[in-house]
Amino acid sequence: MLFAFIFSLFACRNDCQDLCYDLSDFAEECGYEFTNEMMDECIDNQGDKNRDEKNNCDEAKPLLEEEWTCEDVAIYFDT
């Protein structure tokens, strides 16, 4: 079981799954808690993407950093 956990930390992720980590960091910068459960759900939901969907996620990263505000993130959290 420990091996599976360690492997999951270093396993390859697609661009959409990487975006989950970016969203988590951004949410935390805005004062929101991105829980482990939320991360697991995001990773699972983003795991099976086709090439076009993965390209869309790659294109979304700069938009997240340049255009999103903490107000945009707030709609995903109960406040």
PDB file of N, CA, C and O in Angstrom:
ATOM      1  N   MET A   1       0.828  -1.186   0.000  1.00  0.00           N
ATOM      2  CA  MET A   1       0.000   0.000   0.000  1.00  0.00           C
ATOM      3  C   MET A   1       0.878   1.257   0.000  1.00  0.00           C
ATOM      4  O   MET A   1       0.589   2.211  -0.722  1.00  0.00           O
ATOM      5  N   LEU A   2       1.923   1.263   0.787  1.00  0.00           N
ATOM      6  CA  LEU A   2       2.829   2.404   0.814  1.00  0.00           C
ATOM      7  C   LEU A   2       3.460   2.622  -0.550  1.00  0.00           C
ATOM      8  O   LEU A   2       3.625   3.762  -0.985  1.00  0.00           O
ATOM      9  N   PHE A   3       3.817   1.525  -1.235  1.00  0.00           N
ATOM     10  CA  PHE A   3       4.397   1.633  -2.557  1.00  0.00           C
ATOM     11  C   PHE A   3       3.435   2.311  -3.521  1.00  0.00           C
ATOM     12  O   PHE A   3       3.848   3.149  -4.323  1.00  0.00           O
ATOM     13  N   ALA A   4       2.174   1.960  -3.452  1.00  0.00           N
ATOM     14  CA  ALA A   4       1.170   2.557  -4.343  1.00  0.00           C
ATOM     15  C   ALA A   4       1.059   4.057  -4.094  1.00  0.00           C
ATOM     16  O   ALA A   4       0.932   4.842  -5.033  1.00  0.00           O
ATOM     17  N   PHE A   5       1.108   4.446  -2.834  1.00  0.00           N
ATOM     18  CA  PHE A   5       1.033   5.866  -2.507  1.00  0.00           C
ATOM     19  C   PHE A   5       2.243   6.617  -3.049  1.00  0.00           C
ATOM     20  O   PHE A   5       2.098   7.670  -3.670  1.00  0.00           O
ATOM     21  N   ILE A   6       3.419   6.085  -2.817  1.00  0.00           N
ATOM     22  CA  ILE A   6       4.642   6.724  -3.303  1.00  0.00           C
ATOM     23  C   ILE A   6       4.637   6.792  -4.822  1.00  0.00           C
ATOM     24  O   ILE A   6       5.020   7.813  -5.395  1.00  0.00           O
ATOM     25  N   PHE A   7       4.210   5.720  -5.484  1.00  0.00           N
ATOM     26  CA  PHE A   7       4.139   5.713  -6.943  1.00  0.00           C
ATOM     27  C   PHE A   7       3.181   6.782  -7.452  1.00  0.00           C
ATOM     28  O   PHE A   7       3.450   7.433  -8.461  1.00  0.00           O
ATOM     29  N   SER A   8       2.069   6.962  -6.756  1.00  0.00           N
ATOM     30  CA  SER A   8       1.087   7.942  -7.199  1.00  0.00           C
ATOM     31  C   SER A   8       1.637   9.364  -7.121  1.00  0.00           C
ATOM     32  O   SER A   8       1.216  10.237  -7.880  1.00  0.00           O
ATOM     33  N   LEU A   9       2.572   9.597  -6.209  1.00  0.00           N
ATOM     34  CA  LEU A   9       3.173  10.914  -6.107  1.00  0.00           C
ATOM     35  C   LEU A   9       4.050  11.243  -7.312  1.00  0.00           C
ATOM     36  O   LEU A   9       4.196  12.407  -7.685  1.00  0.00           O
ATOM     37  N   PHE A  10       4.633  10.202  -7.918  1.00  0.00           N
ATOM     38  CA  PHE A  10       5.555  10.408  -9.017  1.00  0.00           C
ATOM     39  C   PHE A  10       4.991   9.954 -10.364  1.00  0.00           C
ATOM     40  O   PHE A  10       5.682  10.033 -11.380  1.00  0.00           O
ATOM     41  N   ALA A  11       3.772   9.489 -10.381  1.00  0.00           N
ATOM     42  CA  ALA A  11       3.163   9.006 -11.628  1.00  0.00           C
ATOM     43  C   ALA A  11       2.954  10.173 -12.582  1.00  0.00           C
ATOM     44  O   ALA A  11       2.784  11.318 -12.161  1.00  0.00           O
ATOM     45  N   CYS A  12       2.969   9.870 -13.839  1.00  0.00           N
ATOM     46  CA  CYS A  12       2.753  10.906 -14.845  1.00  0.00           C
ATOM     47  C   CYS A  12       1.312  11.382 -14.790  1.00  0.00           C
ATOM     48  O   CYS A  12       0.379  10.590 -14.654  1.00  0.00           O
ATOM     49  N   ARG A  13       1.154  12.683 -14.898  1.00  0.00           N
ATOM     50  CA  ARG A  13      -0.181  13.272 -14.935  1.00  0.00           C
ATOM     51  C   ARG A  13      -0.344  13.952 -16.282  1.00  0.00           C
ATOM     52  O   ARG A  13       0.625  14.396 -16.898  1.00  0.00           O
ATOM     53  N   ASN A  14      -1.594  14.023 -16.724  1.00  0.00           N
ATOM     54  CA  ASN A  14      -1.846  14.762 -17.958  1.00  0.00           C
ATOM     55  C   ASN A  14      -2.009  16.250 -17.622  1.00  0.00           C
ATOM     56  O   ASN A  14      -2.050  16.630 -16.452  1.00  0.00           O
ATOM     57  N   ASP A  15      -2.102  17.083 -18.659  1.00  0.00           N
ATOM     58  CA  ASP A  15      -2.204  18.533 -18.461  1.00  0.00           C
ATOM     59  C   ASP A  15      -3.431  18.912 -17.640  1.00  0.00           C
ATOM     60  O   ASP A  15      -3.389  19.864 -16.861  1.00  0.00           O
ATOM     61  N   CYS A  16      -4.506  18.179 -17.810  1.00  0.00           N
ATOM     62  CA  CYS A  16      -5.726  18.479 -17.065  1.00  0.00           C
ATOM     63  C   CYS A  16      -5.548  18.170 -15.581  1.00  0.00           C
ATOM     64  O   CYS A  16      -6.030  18.915 -14.728  1.00  0.00           O
ATOM     65  N   GLN A  17      -4.871  17.096 -15.277  1.00  0.00           N
ATOM     66  CA  GLN A  17      -4.607  16.770 -13.887  1.00  0.00           C
ATOM     67  C   GLN A  17      -3.636  17.777 -13.273  1.00  0.00           C
ATOM     68  O   GLN A  17      -3.770  18.132 -12.102  1.00  0.00           O
ATOM     69  N   ASP A  18      -2.665  18.236 -14.049  1.00  0.00           N
ATOM     70  CA  ASP A  18      -1.758  19.278 -13.557  1.00  0.00           C
ATOM     71  C   ASP A  18      -2.527  20.543 -13.210  1.00  0.00           C
ATOM     72  O   ASP A  18      -2.181  21.246 -12.261  1.00  0.00           O
ATOM     73  N   LEU A  19      -3.560  20.827 -13.970  1.00  0.00           N
ATOM     74  CA  LEU A  19      -4.372  22.002 -13.707  1.00  0.00           C
ATOM     75  C   LEU A  19      -5.040  21.919 -12.332  1.00  0.00           C
ATOM     76  O   LEU A  19      -5.279  22.949 -11.701  1.00  0.00           O
ATOM     77  N   CYS A  20      -5.341  20.718 -11.866  1.00  0.00           N
ATOM     78  CA  CYS A  20      -5.910  20.547 -10.526  1.00  0.00           C
ATOM     79  C   CYS A  20      -4.970  21.119  -9.475  1.00  0.00           C
ATOM     80  O   CYS A  20      -5.413  21.772  -8.531  1.00  0.00           O
ATOM     81  N   TYR A  21      -3.685  20.877  -9.635  1.00  0.00           N
ATOM     82  CA  TYR A  21      -2.702  21.392  -8.680  1.00  0.00           C
ATOM     83  C   TYR A  21      -2.597  22.912  -8.767  1.00  0.00           C
ATOM     84  O   TYR A  21      -2.434  23.587  -7.751  1.00  0.00           O
ATOM     85  N   ASP A  22      -2.690  23.438  -9.964  1.00  0.00           N
ATOM     86  CA  ASP A  22      -2.672  24.888 -10.132  1.00  0.00           C
ATOM     87  C   ASP A  22      -3.907  25.512  -9.486  1.00  0.00           C
ATOM     88  O   ASP A  22      -3.816  26.545  -8.823  1.00  0.00           O
ATOM     89  N   LEU A  23      -5.053  24.880  -9.684  1.00  0.00           N
ATOM     90  CA  LEU A  23      -6.286  25.375  -9.065  1.00  0.00           C
ATOM     91  C   LEU A  23      -6.193  25.338  -7.549  1.00  0.00           C
ATOM     92  O   LEU A  23      -6.645  26.259  -6.868  1.00  0.00           O
ATOM     93  N   SER A  24      -5.609  24.278  -7.028  1.00  0.00           N
ATOM     94  CA  SER A  24      -5.434  24.152  -5.583  1.00  0.00           C
ATOM     95  C   SER A  24      -4.563  25.283  -5.050  1.00  0.00           C
ATOM     96  O   SER A  24      -4.908  25.924  -4.057  1.00  0.00           O
ATOM     97  N   ASP A  25      -3.439  25.526  -5.708  1.00  0.00           N
ATOM     98  CA  ASP A  25      -2.545  26.600  -5.270  1.00  0.00           C
ATOM     99  C   ASP A  25      -3.241  27.949  -5.330  1.00  0.00           C
ATOM    100  O   ASP A  25      -3.127  28.752  -4.404  1.00  0.00           O
ATOM    101  N   PHE A  26      -3.957  28.201  -6.410  1.00  0.00           N
ATOM    102  CA  PHE A  26      -4.659  29.473  -6.579  1.00  0.00           C
ATOM    103  C   PHE A  26      -5.735  29.640  -5.513  1.00  0.00           C
ATOM    104  O   PHE A  26      -5.869  30.716  -4.931  1.00  0.00           O
ATOM    105  N   ALA A  27      -6.498  28.589  -5.256  1.00  0.00           N
ATOM    106  CA  ALA A  27      -7.546  28.651  -4.237  1.00  0.00           C
ATOM    107  C   ALA A  27      -6.947  28.951  -2.866  1.00  0.00           C
ATOM    108  O   ALA A  27      -7.487  29.762  -2.114  1.00  0.00           O
ATOM    109  N   GLU A  28      -5.848  28.306  -2.548  1.00  0.00           N
ATOM    110  CA  GLU A  28      -5.220  28.544  -1.253  1.00  0.00           C
ATOM    111  C   GLU A  28      -4.680  29.963  -1.145  1.00  0.00           C
ATOM    112  O   GLU A  28      -4.728  30.563  -0.071  1.00  0.00           O
ATOM    113  N   GLU A  29      -4.165  30.509  -2.252  1.00  0.00           N
ATOM    114  CA  GLU A  29      -3.716  31.904  -2.258  1.00  0.00           C
ATOM    115  C   GLU A  29      -4.880  32.852  -1.990  1.00  0.00           C
ATOM    116  O   GLU A  29      -4.692  33.942  -1.450  1.00  0.00           O
ATOM    117  N   CYS A  30      -6.074  32.431  -2.368  1.00  0.00           N
ATOM    118  CA  CYS A  30      -7.277  33.239  -2.164  1.00  0.00           C
ATOM    119  C   CYS A  30      -7.924  32.981  -0.808  1.00  0.00           C
ATOM    120  O   CYS A  30      -8.951  33.578  -0.485  1.00  0.00           O
ATOM    121  N   GLY A  31      -7.331  32.101  -0.021  1.00  0.00           N
ATOM    122  CA  GLY A  31      -7.852  31.842   1.314  1.00  0.00           C
ATOM    123  C   GLY A  31      -8.847  30.706   1.411  1.00  0.00           C
ATOM    124  O   GLY A  31      -9.526  30.567   2.429  1.00  0.00           O
ATOM    125  N   TYR A  32      -8.949  29.894   0.379  1.00  0.00           N
ATOM    126  CA  TYR A  32      -9.869  28.765   0.393  1.00  0.00           C
ATOM    127  C   TYR A  32      -9.098  27.480   0.604  1.00  0.00           C
ATOM    128  O   TYR A  32      -7.950  27.349   0.179  1.00  0.00           O
ATOM    129  N   GLU A  33      -9.740  26.535   1.264  1.00  0.00           N
ATOM    130  CA  GLU A  33      -9.112  25.239   1.484  1.00  0.00           C
ATOM    131  C   GLU A  33      -9.504  24.292   0.349  1.00  0.00           C
ATOM    132  O   GLU A  33     -10.684  24.003   0.147  1.00  0.00           O
ATOM    133  N   PHE A  34      -8.516  23.820  -0.376  1.00  0.00           N
ATOM    134  CA  PHE A  34      -8.712  22.816  -1.423  1.00  0.00           C
ATOM    135  C   PHE A  34      -8.337  21.489  -0.779  1.00  0.00           C
ATOM    136  O   PHE A  34      -7.162  21.132  -0.705  1.00  0.00           O
ATOM    137  N   THR A  35      -9.345  20.768  -0.318  1.00  0.00           N
ATOM    138  CA  THR A  35      -9.108  19.574   0.493  1.00  0.00           C
ATOM    139  C   THR A  35      -8.535  18.421  -0.326  1.00  0.00           C
ATOM    140  O   THR A  35      -8.563  18.442  -1.556  1.00  0.00           O
ATOM    141  N   ASN A  36      -8.022  17.428   0.368  1.00  0.00           N
ATOM    142  CA  ASN A  36      -7.532  16.223  -0.296  1.00  0.00           C
ATOM    143  C   ASN A  36      -8.645  15.556  -1.092  1.00  0.00           C
ATOM    144  O   ASN A  36      -8.406  15.025  -2.176  1.00  0.00           O
ATOM    145  N   GLU A  37      -9.855  15.582  -0.556  1.00  0.00           N
ATOM    146  CA  GLU A  37     -10.984  14.987  -1.256  1.00  0.00           C
ATOM    147  C   GLU A  37     -11.275  15.738  -2.552  1.00  0.00           C
ATOM    148  O   GLU A  37     -11.583  15.129  -3.576  1.00  0.00           O
ATOM    149  N   MET A  38     -11.177  17.047  -2.499  1.00  0.00           N
ATOM    150  CA  MET A  38     -11.402  17.850  -3.698  1.00  0.00           C
ATOM    151  C   MET A  38     -10.322  17.556  -4.736  1.00  0.00           C
ATOM    152  O   MET A  38     -10.610  17.458  -5.929  1.00  0.00           O
ATOM    153  N   MET A  39      -9.075  17.415  -4.276  1.00  0.00           N
ATOM    154  CA  MET A  39      -7.981  17.100  -5.192  1.00  0.00           C
ATOM    155  C   MET A  39      -8.192  15.727  -5.819  1.00  0.00           C
ATOM    156  O   MET A  39      -8.036  15.565  -7.029  1.00  0.00           O
ATOM    157  N   ASP A  40      -8.544  14.746  -5.006  1.00  0.00           N
ATOM    158  CA  ASP A  40      -8.788  13.393  -5.532  1.00  0.00           C
ATOM    159  C   ASP A  40      -9.891  13.403  -6.584  1.00  0.00           C
ATOM    160  O   ASP A  40      -9.762  12.772  -7.633  1.00  0.00           O
ATOM    161  N   GLU A  41     -10.983  14.126  -6.297  1.00  0.00           N
ATOM    162  CA  GLU A  41     -12.095  14.215  -7.244  1.00  0.00           C
ATOM    163  C   GLU A  41     -11.657  14.897  -8.540  1.00  0.00           C
ATOM    164  O   GLU A  41     -12.015  14.452  -9.630  1.00  0.00           O
ATOM    165  N   CYS A  42     -10.893  15.964  -8.419  1.00  0.00           N
ATOM    166  CA  CYS A  42     -10.414  16.679  -9.594  1.00  0.00           C
ATOM    167  C   CYS A  42      -9.517  15.773 -10.437  1.00  0.00           C
ATOM    168  O   CYS A  42      -9.692  15.681 -11.652  1.00  0.00           O
ATOM    169  N   ILE A  43      -8.571  15.113  -9.803  1.00  0.00           N
ATOM    170  CA  ILE A  43      -7.646  14.222 -10.516  1.00  0.00           C
ATOM    171  C   ILE A  43      -8.418  13.105 -11.214  1.00  0.00           C
ATOM    172  O   ILE A  43      -8.154  12.790 -12.374  1.00  0.00           O
ATOM    173  N   ASP A  44      -9.375  12.507 -10.497  1.00  0.00           N
ATOM    174  CA  ASP A  44     -10.180  11.433 -11.096  1.00  0.00           C
ATOM    175  C   ASP A  44     -10.977  11.941 -12.296  1.00  0.00           C
ATOM    176  O   ASP A  44     -11.029  11.282 -13.334  1.00  0.00           O
ATOM    177  N   ASN A  45     -11.592  13.105 -12.154  1.00  0.00           N
ATOM    178  CA  ASN A  45     -12.414  13.670 -13.239  1.00  0.00           C
ATOM    179  C   ASN A  45     -11.586  14.060 -14.447  1.00  0.00           C
ATOM    180  O   ASN A  45     -12.086  14.052 -15.572  1.00  0.00           O
ATOM    181  N   GLN A  46     -10.343  14.395 -14.230  1.00  0.00           N
ATOM    182  CA  GLN A  46      -9.496  14.856 -15.323  1.00  0.00           C
ATOM    183  C   GLN A  46      -8.619  13.753 -15.913  1.00  0.00           C
ATOM    184  O   GLN A  46      -7.848  14.004 -16.840  1.00  0.00           O
ATOM    185  N   GLY A  47      -8.731  12.547 -15.386  1.00  0.00           N
ATOM    186  CA  GLY A  47      -7.848  11.458 -15.801  1.00  0.00           C
ATOM    187  C   GLY A  47      -8.045  10.950 -17.211  1.00  0.00           C
ATOM    188  O   GLY A  47      -7.072  10.696 -17.922  1.00  0.00           O
ATOM    189  N   ASP A  48      -9.271  10.801 -17.619  1.00  0.00           N
ATOM    190  CA  ASP A  48      -9.545  10.212 -18.933  1.00  0.00           C
ATOM    191  C   ASP A  48      -9.970  11.286 -19.918  1.00  0.00           C
ATOM    192  O   ASP A  48     -11.158  11.479 -20.176  1.00  0.00           O
ATOM    193  N   LYS A  49      -8.996  11.973 -20.458  1.00  0.00           N
ATOM    194  CA  LYS A  49      -9.267  13.036 -21.417  1.00  0.00           C
ATOM    195  C   LYS A  49      -8.648  12.669 -22.751  1.00  0.00           C
ATOM    196  O   LYS A  49      -7.595  12.033 -22.803  1.00  0.00           O
ATOM    197  N   ASN A  50      -9.302  13.069 -23.826  1.00  0.00           N
ATOM    198  CA  ASN A  50      -8.724  12.829 -25.147  1.00  0.00           C
ATOM    199  C   ASN A  50      -7.707  13.934 -25.466  1.00  0.00           C
ATOM    200  O   ASN A  50      -7.534  14.863 -24.677  1.00  0.00           O
ATOM    201  N   ARG A  51      -7.055  13.836 -26.585  1.00  0.00           N
ATOM    202  CA  ARG A  51      -5.984  14.780 -26.939  1.00  0.00           C
ATOM    203  C   ARG A  51      -6.470  16.230 -26.988  1.00  0.00           C
ATOM    204  O   ARG A  51      -5.799  17.127 -26.479  1.00  0.00           O
ATOM    205  N   ASP A  52      -7.633  16.460 -27.598  1.00  0.00           N
ATOM    206  CA  ASP A  52      -8.162  17.819 -27.692  1.00  0.00           C
ATOM    207  C   ASP A  52      -8.460  18.396 -26.306  1.00  0.00           C
ATOM    208  O   ASP A  52      -8.162  19.558 -26.029  1.00  0.00           O
ATOM    209  N   GLU A  53      -9.048  17.575 -25.450  1.00  0.00           N
ATOM    210  CA  GLU A  53      -9.352  18.038 -24.102  1.00  0.00           C
ATOM    211  C   GLU A  53      -8.071  18.352 -23.331  1.00  0.00           C
ATOM    212  O   GLU A  53      -8.025  19.323 -22.577  1.00  0.00           O
ATOM    213  N   LYS A  54      -7.039  17.540 -23.515  1.00  0.00           N
ATOM    214  CA  LYS A  54      -5.763  17.807 -22.847  1.00  0.00           C
ATOM    215  C   LYS A  54      -5.154  19.100 -23.360  1.00  0.00           C
ATOM    216  O   LYS A  54      -4.578  19.863 -22.585  1.00  0.00           O
ATOM    217  N   ASN A  55      -5.275  19.354 -24.657  1.00  0.00           N
ATOM    218  CA  ASN A  55      -4.768  20.614 -25.209  1.00  0.00           C
ATOM    219  C   ASN A  55      -5.526  21.805 -24.632  1.00  0.00           C
ATOM    220  O   ASN A  55      -4.932  22.851 -24.370  1.00  0.00           O
ATOM    221  N   ASN A  56      -6.822  21.654 -24.434  1.00  0.00           N
ATOM    222  CA  ASN A  56      -7.611  22.729 -23.831  1.00  0.00           C
ATOM    223  C   ASN A  56      -7.132  23.028 -22.418  1.00  0.00           C
ATOM    224  O   ASN A  56      -7.067  24.188 -22.010  1.00  0.00           O
ATOM    225  N   CYS A  57      -6.801  21.989 -21.680  1.00  0.00           N
ATOM    226  CA  CYS A  57      -6.313  22.189 -20.309  1.00  0.00           C
ATOM    227  C   CYS A  57      -4.968  22.895 -20.322  1.00  0.00           C
ATOM    228  O   CYS A  57      -4.713  23.762 -19.485  1.00  0.00           O
ATOM    229  N   ASP A  58      -4.114  22.535 -21.256  1.00  0.00           N
ATOM    230  CA  ASP A  58      -2.814  23.184 -21.371  1.00  0.00           C
ATOM    231  C   ASP A  58      -2.992  24.671 -21.680  1.00  0.00           C
ATOM    232  O   ASP A  58      -2.242  25.508 -21.179  1.00  0.00           O
ATOM    233  N   GLU A  59      -3.979  24.992 -22.499  1.00  0.00           N
ATOM    234  CA  GLU A  59      -4.258  26.381 -22.837  1.00  0.00           C
ATOM    235  C   GLU A  59      -4.929  27.134 -21.686  1.00  0.00           C
ATOM    236  O   GLU A  59      -4.853  28.361 -21.626  1.00  0.00           O
ATOM    237  N   ALA A  60      -5.579  26.416 -20.778  1.00  0.00           N
ATOM    238  CA  ALA A  60      -6.295  27.061 -19.674  1.00  0.00           C
ATOM    239  C   ALA A  60      -5.352  27.572 -18.594  1.00  0.00           C
ATOM    240  O   ALA A  60      -5.688  28.520 -17.883  1.00  0.00           O
ATOM    241  N   LYS A  61      -4.188  26.969 -18.460  1.00  0.00           N
ATOM    242  CA  LYS A  61      -3.273  27.361 -17.379  1.00  0.00           C
ATOM    243  C   LYS A  61      -2.922  28.845 -17.425  1.00  0.00           C
ATOM    244  O   LYS A  61      -3.053  29.521 -16.405  1.00  0.00           O
ATOM    245  N   PRO A  62      -2.485  29.376 -18.558  1.00  0.00           N
ATOM    246  CA  PRO A  62      -2.182  30.816 -18.566  1.00  0.00           C
ATOM    247  C   PRO A  62      -3.410  31.682 -18.280  1.00  0.00           C
ATOM    248  O   PRO A  62      -3.292  32.756 -17.691  1.00  0.00           O
ATOM    249  N   LEU A  63      -4.583  31.214 -18.697  1.00  0.00           N
ATOM    250  CA  LEU A  63      -5.807  31.969 -18.431  1.00  0.00           C
ATOM    251  C   LEU A  63      -6.083  32.016 -16.941  1.00  0.00           C
ATOM    252  O   LEU A  63      -6.511  33.044 -16.417  1.00  0.00           O
ATOM    253  N   LEU A  64      -5.842  30.922 -16.267  1.00  0.00           N
ATOM    254  CA  LEU A  64      -6.034  30.882 -14.818  1.00  0.00           C
ATOM    255  C   LEU A  64      -5.144  31.924 -14.159  1.00  0.00           C
ATOM    256  O   LEU A  64      -5.594  32.688 -13.305  1.00  0.00           O
ATOM    257  N   GLU A  65      -3.896  31.949 -14.557  1.00  0.00           N
ATOM    258  CA  GLU A  65      -2.936  32.853 -13.939  1.00  0.00           C
ATOM    259  C   GLU A  65      -3.172  34.315 -14.312  1.00  0.00           C
ATOM    260  O   GLU A  65      -2.906  35.204 -13.504  1.00  0.00           O
ATOM    261  N   GLU A  66      -3.668  34.576 -15.521  1.00  0.00           N
ATOM    262  CA  GLU A  66      -3.798  35.945 -16.006  1.00  0.00           C
ATOM    263  C   GLU A  66      -5.181  36.552 -15.805  1.00  0.00           C
ATOM    264  O   GLU A  66      -5.303  37.759 -15.594  1.00  0.00           O
ATOM    265  N   GLU A  67      -6.222  35.725 -15.867  1.00  0.00           N
ATOM    266  CA  GLU A  67      -7.575  36.278 -15.919  1.00  0.00           C
ATOM    267  C   GLU A  67      -8.439  35.987 -14.706  1.00  0.00           C
ATOM    268  O   GLU A  67      -9.372  36.741 -14.431  1.00  0.00           O
ATOM    269  N   TRP A  68      -8.163  34.924 -13.974  1.00  0.00           N
ATOM    270  CA  TRP A  68      -9.016  34.581 -12.853  1.00  0.00           C
ATOM    271  C   TRP A  68      -8.691  35.453 -11.651  1.00  0.00           C
ATOM    272  O   TRP A  68      -7.547  35.852 -11.434  1.00  0.00           O
ATOM    273  N   THR A  69      -9.716  35.732 -10.889  1.00  0.00           N
ATOM    274  CA  THR A  69      -9.557  36.454  -9.630  1.00  0.00           C
ATOM    275  C   THR A  69     -10.055  35.553  -8.507  1.00  0.00           C
ATOM    276  O   THR A  69     -10.637  34.496  -8.751  1.00  0.00           O
ATOM    277  N   CYS A  70      -9.819  35.984  -7.291  1.00  0.00           N
ATOM    278  CA  CYS A  70     -10.324  35.215  -6.155  1.00  0.00           C
ATOM    279  C   CYS A  70     -11.847  35.163  -6.161  1.00  0.00           C
ATOM    280  O   CYS A  70     -12.431  34.196  -5.672  1.00  0.00           O
ATOM    281  N   GLU A  71     -12.490  36.178  -6.700  1.00  0.00           N
ATOM    282  CA  GLU A  71     -13.954  36.167  -6.821  1.00  0.00           C
ATOM    283  C   GLU A  71     -14.409  35.058  -7.769  1.00  0.00           C
ATOM    284  O   GLU A  71     -15.451  34.442  -7.546  1.00  0.00           O
ATOM    285  N   ASP A  72     -13.626  34.800  -8.835  1.00  0.00           N
ATOM    286  CA  ASP A  72     -13.964  33.725  -9.761  1.00  0.00           C
ATOM    287  C   ASP A  72     -13.885  32.376  -9.065  1.00  0.00           C
ATOM    288  O   ASP A  72     -14.696  31.491  -9.336  1.00  0.00           O
ATOM    289  N   VAL A  73     -12.938  32.214  -8.190  1.00  0.00           N
ATOM    290  CA  VAL A  73     -12.742  30.961  -7.471  1.00  0.00           C
ATOM    291  C   VAL A  73     -13.808  30.768  -6.397  1.00  0.00           C
ATOM    292  O   VAL A  73     -14.177  29.637  -6.079  1.00  0.00           O
ATOM    293  N   ALA A  74     -14.294  31.857  -5.846  1.00  0.00           N
ATOM    294  CA  ALA A  74     -15.244  31.793  -4.725  1.00  0.00           C
ATOM    295  C   ALA A  74     -16.491  30.984  -5.046  1.00  0.00           C
ATOM    296  O   ALA A  74     -17.080  30.381  -4.149  1.00  0.00           O
ATOM    297  N   ILE A  75     -16.907  30.960  -6.316  1.00  0.00           N
ATOM    298  CA  ILE A  75     -18.148  30.252  -6.645  1.00  0.00           C
ATOM    299  C   ILE A  75     -18.016  28.742  -6.453  1.00  0.00           C
ATOM    300  O   ILE A  75     -19.025  28.039  -6.404  1.00  0.00           O
ATOM    301  N   TYR A  76     -16.792  28.236  -6.344  1.00  0.00           N
ATOM    302  CA  TYR A  76     -16.577  26.806  -6.174  1.00  0.00           C
ATOM    303  C   TYR A  76     -16.496  26.401  -4.706  1.00  0.00           C
ATOM    304  O   TYR A  76     -16.348  25.219  -4.395  1.00  0.00           O
ATOM    305  N   PHE A  77     -16.591  27.357  -3.821  1.00  0.00           N
ATOM    306  CA  PHE A  77     -16.482  27.081  -2.390  1.00  0.00           C
ATOM    307  C   PHE A  77     -17.687  27.655  -1.675  1.00  0.00           C
ATOM    308  O   PHE A  77     -18.165  28.740  -2.007  1.00  0.00           O
ATOM    309  N   ASP A  78     -18.174  26.918  -0.691  1.00  0.00           N
ATOM    310  CA  ASP A  78     -19.279  27.410   0.138  1.00  0.00           C
ATOM    311  C   ASP A  78     -18.715  28.404   1.145  1.00  0.00           C
ATOM    312  O   ASP A  78     -17.889  28.054   1.989  1.00  0.00           O
ATOM    313  N   THR A  79     -19.164  29.623   1.044  1.00  0.00           N
ATOM    314  CA  THR A  79     -18.680  30.646   1.990  1.00  0.00           C
ATOM    315  C   THR A  79     -19.811  31.249   2.752  1.00  0.00           C
ATOM    316  O   THR A  79     -19.593  32.125   3.589  1.00  0.00           O
TER     317      THR A  79
END
